[in-house]
């Protein structure tokens, strides 16, 4: 049986090179999952503790975990584009991964800014063809405390949303207000913050359980 291993992959996106880190499981992967990182202008990268921990847990659960570096981060070219260009980049990544792994289900697991970008990308995918499983953690909506504005995005019905009760960077109340009309459920971890302090392992387990349930593998 092959050992789990890591490699890097470069793709060509609209603004130049896109750098991806791939964590391969020790056995044949049950699916491919993109794991999106937090806000680059605040130091977010694929090496951030949250996407790093999620990717490791997903790899151990049998997924090929792919951590893209958004524009201007860790070898990816281009400049931060507030989610607009990053959405175009993610669509390129999705197409490339579907071509190289056509028989595997695809999932998107975004954290913070990564959740915002992945939600936008999911909304842009064609109606025809299998939709990726979608998990959005700590997704910002509207005006957030640091002054940035995140345009509200329609959320697919099957998406799993996970949030900390005391999220200080993407307040839970704003997300609930956005989802109220659609009555979309949110999984809330009590007593934790934007980074799921003290319960990240439980969050990862919830994400994995959801992906396994919706991909039926």
C-alpha positions in Angstrom: 0.0 0.0 0.0 1.5 3.4 -0.9 2.2 5.8 1.9 0.5 9.2 2.3 2.5 11.8 0.6 2.5 15.5 -0.4 3.2 17.2 -3.7 2.7 20.6 -5.3 1.0 21.3 -8.6 1.0 24.5 -10.7 -1.9 25.4 -12.9 -2.3 28.4 -15.3 -5.0 30.7 -14.2 -6.3 34.1 -15.6 -3.6 36.0 -13.6 -0.8 33.5 -14.1 0.5 30.5 -12.0 -1.8 29.0 -9.4 0.0 27.0 -6.8 -1.7 24.0 -5.1 -0.6 21.7 -2.3 -1.9 18.1 -2.7 -2.0 15.8 0.3 -2.5 12.2 -0.9 -4.1 9.5 1.3 -2.3 6.2 1.8 -4.9 4.4 -0.3 -6.9 5.0 -3.4 -8.7 8.4 -2.7 -12.5 8.3 -2.1 -12.7 11.8 -3.5 -11.0 15.1 -4.2 -11.5 18.1 -1.9 -10.4 21.7 -2.3 -9.7 23.3 1.1 -9.8 27.1 0.9 -7.7 29.4 3.2 -8.6 32.7 5.0 -8.1 36.3 4.0 -4.7 36.8 2.3 -4.4 40.4 3.3 -4.6 39.3 7.0 -1.9 36.6 6.5 -4.1 33.8 5.4 -2.4 31.0 3.4 -2.7 27.2 2.8 -0.3 26.9 5.8 -2.8 28.5 8.2 -3.7 26.2 11.1 -7.4 25.8 10.1 -7.0 24.7 6.5 -3.9 22.7 7.4 -5.7 20.8 10.1 -8.8 20.2 7.8 -6.6 18.9 5.0 -4.7 16.5 7.3 -8.0 15.1 8.7 -9.5 14.8 5.2 -6.4 13.0 3.9 -6.5 10.6 6.9 -10.2 10.0 6.0 -9.2 8.9 2.5 -9.6 12.2 0.5 -7.1 13.7 -1.8 -6.9 17.1 -0.1 -5.9 20.0 -2.3 -5.0 23.4 -0.7 -4.8 26.2 -3.3 -2.9 29.4 -2.6 -5.1 32.3 -3.6 -3.6 35.2 -5.7 -0.4 36.6 -4.4 0.1 33.9 -1.8 2.7 31.1 -1.7 3.7 31.1 -5.3 0.4 32.0 -6.9 0.7 35.0 -9.2 -1.6 38.0 -9.4 -2.8 40.4 -6.7 -5.6 40.0 -4.2 -8.9 40.8 -5.9 -11.5 40.7 -3.1 -12.9 37.4 -4.2 -13.6 38.3 -7.8 -10.5 37.0 -9.6 -10.1 34.3 -6.9 -13.5 32.9 -8.0 -12.3 32.7 -11.6 -9.2 30.9 -10.4 -11.2 28.3 -8.4 -13.3 27.5 -11.5 -10.0 26.8 -13.3 -9.0 24.5 -10.4 -12.3 22.7 -10.4 -12.1 22.0 -14.2 -8.5 20.8 -13.9 -9.3 18.4 -11.0 -12.3 17.1 -12.8 -10.2 16.3 -15.9 -7.5 14.5 -13.9 -9.9 12.7 -11.6 -13.1 12.2 -13.6 -14.3 9.2 -11.6 -14.0 10.8 -8.1 -16.5 13.0 -6.4 -15.4 16.6 -5.9 -15.9 18.6 -2.7 -15.2 22.3 -1.7 -14.4 23.1 1.9 -13.8 26.8 2.4 -12.8 28.6 5.6 -13.5 32.3 6.1 -12.5 34.1 2.9 -12.1 30.7 1.3 -15.7 30.0 2.2 -16.8 33.2 0.5 -14.8 32.4 -2.7 -16.0 28.8 -2.8 -19.7 29.9 -2.4 -19.3 32.3 -5.3 -17.6 29.6 -7.4 -20.3 27.0 -6.6 -23.0 29.5 -7.8 -21.1 29.9 -11.1 -20.9 26.2 -12.0 -23.2 24.9 -14.8 -26.5 23.4 -13.7 -25.7 20.3 -15.8 -23.3 17.8 -14.3 -22.6 16.7 -10.8 -22.3 19.6 -8.3 -19.5 19.5 -5.8 -20.2 18.9 -2.2 -19.9 22.2 -0.4 -18.9 23.1 3.2 -18.6 26.7 4.3 -16.9 27.4 7.6 -16.9 30.8 9.3 -18.2 32.5 6.1 -18.3 36.3 6.2 -21.5 38.0 5.0 -22.0 41.8 4.5 -20.0 44.3 6.4 -17.6 42.6 8.9 -15.9 44.2 11.9 -12.6 44.8 10.1 -14.4 47.1 7.6 -14.5 44.7 4.6 -17.7 44.0 2.8 -18.6 40.6 1.5 -21.5 40.6 -1.0 -24.1 38.0 0.2 -24.1 34.9 -1.9 -26.9 32.4 -2.6 -26.2 29.1 -0.8 -26.9 25.8 -2.4 -29.5 23.8 -0.5 -27.2 20.9 0.3 -24.3 23.0 1.5 -23.2 22.5 5.1 -22.5 25.8 7.0 -20.4 25.6 10.2 -19.9 28.6 12.5 -18.5 29.5 15.9 -21.0 31.0 18.4 -18.7 33.8 19.2 -17.1 34.4 15.8 -15.6 37.9 16.1 -14.5 38.2 12.5 -17.7 37.0 10.7 -20.5 37.4 13.2 -23.0 34.6 13.4 -25.9 37.0 13.5 -25.1 38.3 10.0 -25.0 34.8 8.6 -28.3 33.9 10.2 -29.9 37.1 8.9 -28.8 36.2 5.4 -30.1 32.7 5.6 -33.4 33.5 7.4 -35.6 33.7 4.4 -34.3 30.4 3.0 -34.3 28.8 6.4 -31.0 27.2 5.7 -29.7 25.4 8.8 -26.3 26.3 10.3 -24.2 24.0 12.5 -23.1 26.2 15.4 -20.3 25.2 17.8 -21.0 26.8 21.1 -18.4 28.9 23.0 -15.8 29.0 20.2 -14.5 31.8 17.9 -13.8 32.3 14.2 -10.9 29.8 14.3 -12.9 27.1 16.2 -10.5 27.2 19.1 -10.8 24.1 21.2 -13.0 22.2 18.8 -11.2 22.1 15.5 -11.0 18.3 15.6 -14.7 18.0 16.2 -15.3 20.5 13.3 -13.2 18.4 11.0 -15.1 15.2 12.0 -18.4 17.0 11.2 -17.1 18.1 7.8 -15.9 14.5 7.0 -19.2 13.0 8.0 -21.1 15.4 5.8 -18.9 14.8 2.8 -19.2 11.0 3.2 -23.0 11.3 3.5 -23.5 13.4 0.4 -21.0 11.6 -1.9 -22.3 8.2 -1.1 -19.0 6.5 -1.2 
